Amino acid sequence: TSLGTITAVRLVMAPGASADSFVTALVPDSPAAAALPAEALKDLASDEILVMTSFGSSNTSAMRAGARMTSASGRPVVLAFAPVDISVVSLTNGEAREVRVATPIYIRIAEEASGASVTCAYLDSKSQWSTDGVRRATSDEVIAALGTAAGAGGVWCATVHLSIFGALLDTLLDCTNANVLSE
């Protein structure tokens, strides 16, 4: 679509999987990926799917890499990469369901590693980028969740809920970044 790439995935836990297992969804040719703990699937209805939207980098809206914004704390930030939306959606009514878990959900925002220091954030109910309850995941965490190093590269965030996620550059701290200076 004009927003970017939208992928729907039916989530199925492998037979005999343990309670600490993860279900992964890696979208080919897209930065969007997720590793959800079994806990996130326990109340999944038969008509619910995982919908992953990778917003296009050519998008002219605020949902593009390089967009200047203000964080929920009032600091000026720039999106380091185009954000991704990860949602559980009902096929029956098209509504997204809130998913909150104790075990982290891992969300990939970019396939390539960031040379800059980026902070994971999500778009809150006021349409501001917030870092509450989300952080940058370590490569060890991602490899453990995926069960392999394949697909574990890039920028991954750890969170306990689903939303629209982005990687932010703080322009007050990273004012030497070429992307910030060139805009």
C-alpha positions as CSV (number, residue, x, y, z in Angstrom):
1,T,0.0,0.0,0.0
2,S,1.0,3.6,0.0
3,L,1.8,3.3,3.7
4,G,4.3,0.5,3.2
5,T,4.3,-3.3,3.4
6,I,1.6,-5.0,5.3
7,T,1.9,-8.7,6.2
8,A,-0.6,-10.9,8.0
9,V,0.6,-13.9,9.8
10,R,-1.4,-16.7,11.5
11,L,0.3,-17.4,14.9
12,V,0.5,-21.0,15.8
13,M,2.4,-22.4,18.7
14,A,4.3,-25.6,17.8
15,P,2.8,-28.8,19.3
16,G,4.6,-29.6,22.6
17,A,6.2,-26.1,22.8
18,S,7.1,-25.1,26.4
19,A,5.6,-22.1,28.2
20,D,8.8,-20.2,27.7
21,S,8.8,-20.7,23.9
22,F,8.5,-17.9,21.3
23,V,6.6,-17.8,18.0
24,T,8.5,-15.8,15.4
25,A,7.4,-13.9,12.4
26,L,10.1,-12.7,10.0
27,V,8.9,-10.9,6.9
28,P,11.1,-11.4,3.8
29,D,12.4,-8.2,2.3
30,S,11.0,-6.1,5.2
31,P,12.5,-4.8,8.4
32,A,9.3,-5.9,10.3
33,A,9.7,-8.9,12.5
34,A,8.4,-10.1,15.8
35,A,9.1,-12.8,18.4
36,L,6.2,-13.3,20.7
37,P,6.3,-15.3,23.9
38,A,3.8,-18.2,24.3
39,E,2.1,-16.0,27.0
40,A,1.0,-13.6,24.2
41,L,-0.8,-16.4,22.4
42,K,-2.7,-18.0,25.3
43,D,-5.8,-15.9,24.7
44,L,-5.6,-15.7,20.9
45,A,-8.9,-16.3,19.3
46,S,-9.2,-18.5,16.2
47,D,-9.9,-15.5,14.0
48,E,-7.0,-13.4,15.2
49,I,-3.8,-12.8,13.2
50,L,-0.6,-10.8,13.6
51,V,-0.5,-7.9,11.3
52,M,2.9,-6.3,10.7
53,T,3.2,-3.0,8.8
54,S,6.6,-1.7,7.7
55,F,6.0,2.0,6.8
56,G,7.7,2.9,3.6
57,S,10.8,5.1,3.6
58,S,9.5,7.1,0.8
59,N,6.3,8.0,2.6
60,T,6.0,11.7,2.9
61,S,4.1,11.6,6.2
62,A,5.5,11.7,9.7
63,M,6.0,7.9,9.5
64,R,9.2,7.9,7.5
65,A,12.9,7.7,8.4
66,G,14.3,11.1,9.0
67,A,11.0,12.7,10.2
68,R,11.5,15.3,12.9
69,M,9.2,14.9,15.9
70,T,8.9,15.6,19.6
71,S,9.0,12.8,22.2
72,A,6.5,12.5,25.0
73,S,9.1,14.1,27.3
74,G,9.3,17.1,25.0
75,R,12.7,16.4,23.5
76,P,13.3,16.9,19.7
77,V,13.9,13.5,18.0
78,V,14.3,12.1,14.5
79,L,13.1,8.7,13.4
80,A,16.3,6.8,12.5
81,F,14.3,4.2,10.5
82,A,10.7,4.0,9.2
83,P,8.6,2.7,12.1
84,V,6.8,-0.7,12.2
85,D,3.3,-1.4,13.5
86,I,2.8,-4.8,15.2
87,S,-0.8,-5.7,16.1
88,V,-3.1,-8.6,16.7
89,V,-6.2,-8.1,14.6
90,S,-9.5,-9.9,14.4
91,L,-10.5,-11.1,11.0
92,T,-14.1,-11.0,12.0
93,N,-14.4,-7.3,12.9
94,G,-11.0,-5.8,11.9
95,E,-10.3,-4.5,15.4
96,A,-6.9,-4.6,17.0
97,R,-6.7,-6.3,20.4
98,E,-4.5,-5.0,23.2
99,V,-1.7,-7.4,24.0
100,R,0.2,-7.0,27.3
101,V,2.6,-9.6,28.6
102,A,5.2,-10.0,31.4
103,T,7.8,-11.8,29.2
104,P,9.2,-9.4,26.6
105,I,8.0,-9.3,23.0
106,Y,10.9,-8.6,20.6
107,I,10.2,-6.3,17.6
108,R,12.6,-5.7,14.8
109,I,12.5,-2.1,13.4
110,A,15.5,-2.3,11.0
111,E,17.4,-5.1,9.3
112,E,20.7,-3.2,9.4
113,A,22.5,-2.3,12.6
114,S,22.5,1.3,13.6
115,G,25.9,3.0,13.8
116,A,24.2,5.7,15.9
117,S,22.9,5.4,19.4
118,V,19.2,4.9,18.9
119,T,16.5,4.6,21.5
120,C,13.4,2.3,21.0
121,A,10.1,4.0,21.4
122,Y,6.4,3.5,20.7
123,L,3.6,5.8,19.5
124,D,1.4,6.4,22.6
125,S,-2.3,7.2,22.8
126,K,-1.4,11.0,22.3
127,S,0.5,10.2,19.1
128,Q,3.8,11.0,20.8
129,W,6.9,8.8,20.9
130,S,7.3,7.3,24.3
131,T,10.1,5.2,25.7
132,D,8.1,3.9,28.8
133,G,8.1,0.1,28.9
134,V,10.2,-0.3,25.8
135,R,14.0,-0.6,25.4
136,R,16.7,-1.7,23.0
137,A,17.0,-5.5,23.1
138,T,20.4,-7.2,23.3
139,S,21.6,-9.5,20.6
140,D,21.7,-12.4,23.2
141,E,18.0,-11.8,24.0
142,V,17.0,-11.8,20.4
143,I,19.0,-15.0,19.6
144,A,17.5,-16.7,22.6
145,A,14.0,-15.8,21.5
146,L,14.5,-16.7,17.8
147,G,16.4,-19.9,18.7
148,T,19.0,-18.9,16.1
149,A,21.3,-16.1,15.0
150,A,19.6,-16.0,11.6
151,G,17.5,-12.9,11.4
152,A,18.8,-11.6,14.7
153,G,20.7,-8.7,13.2
154,G,19.5,-5.1,13.0
155,V,17.7,-3.0,15.5
156,W,15.4,-4.9,17.9
157,C,13.3,-3.6,20.7
158,A,12.0,-5.4,23.8
159,T,8.5,-4.5,25.0
160,V,5.6,-5.9,27.0
161,H,2.8,-4.6,24.6
162,L,2.1,-4.1,20.9
163,S,1.9,-0.8,19.1
164,I,3.8,1.2,16.5
165,F,7.5,1.1,17.2
166,G,10.3,3.3,16.1
167,A,14.0,3.9,16.7
168,L,14.7,7.5,17.7
169,L,17.8,9.7,17.5
170,D,17.8,12.4,20.2
171,T,18.8,15.5,18.2
172,L,20.1,17.2,21.3
173,L,22.5,14.3,22.0
174,D,23.3,13.3,18.5
175,C,23.7,16.6,16.7
176,T,26.7,15.4,14.7
177,N,24.6,12.8,12.9
178,A,24.8,13.4,9.2
179,N,21.1,12.6,8.8
180,V,20.1,15.3,11.3
181,L,22.4,17.9,9.8
182,S,21.4,17.3,6.3
183,E,17.7,17.8,6.9
